[in-house]
Amino acid sequence: MTTIAPETPAHSGSDLDALIREIAAGSQAAFAQLYDEISSQVHGIARHLLPNETLAEQATMDTFCSVWRHADRIDRSDASARSWILQLAHQHARLSQSAPPQPLSQSAA
């Protein structure tokens, strides 16, 4: 009988912490690596909480923009990089739920 191992992250928490430190120093390569590592989990949270794919994509993008802008503010004694990012994803999804719909601009109509 074949057993299937549960999906495990490619990087340990300490690897993600190292990527966050590099992102805080401005490394675009580290940001791309972090995105590749955790974007499916971020998007999964957003998709679970939001009613459609468009809102989930926006919340995912907002989450990674926050990571880029605030990588230097993470308190590593309080949370791992993974939990911090997933908490941001949850917060952005919740904000998207409560935001009023944006009207189309005249040029988009």
Secondary structure, 3 states (H helix, E strand, C coil): CCCCCCCCCCCCHHHHHHHHHHHHCCCHHHHHHHHHHHHHHHHHHHHHHCCCHHHHHHHHHHHHHHHHHHHHHCCCCCCCHHHHHHHHHHHHHHHHHHCCCCCCCCCCC
